[in-house]
Amino acid sequence: PQIHLNWAAFEERRERLEVAREALDHIDRGMPGLIAITLRRAGIERRSGNMAEGGNILKKAVEDSSEKETRGFWAVKYVNYLLYLVKDLEAAKTFLREEIEKNSKERQLF
């Protein structure tokens, strides 16, 4: 997967975002659920100004998480994305409250 990450970074620096997205999508299809790939995909969308798609990628990661620890990790990433990058305090608080109700024993959410 490292070669695809490097390839995507190279293409992004050359402002060829579609090729960078394709490289990350290719590895994501072959090895779904890799944290580095998902974070890089969200980062490309954020840096290209597509904040909604970046948030959707992180929210999908939360929804697709089967383990509680992983879900907590992605929930925190998504809440931080909403709070610090999108600057939507209410959406961040609402999502965090919902996650705490679903999994009140997850320490990462507090």
Order of alpha helices (4+ residues) and beta strands (2+ residues): alpha-alpha-alpha-alpha-alpha-alpha
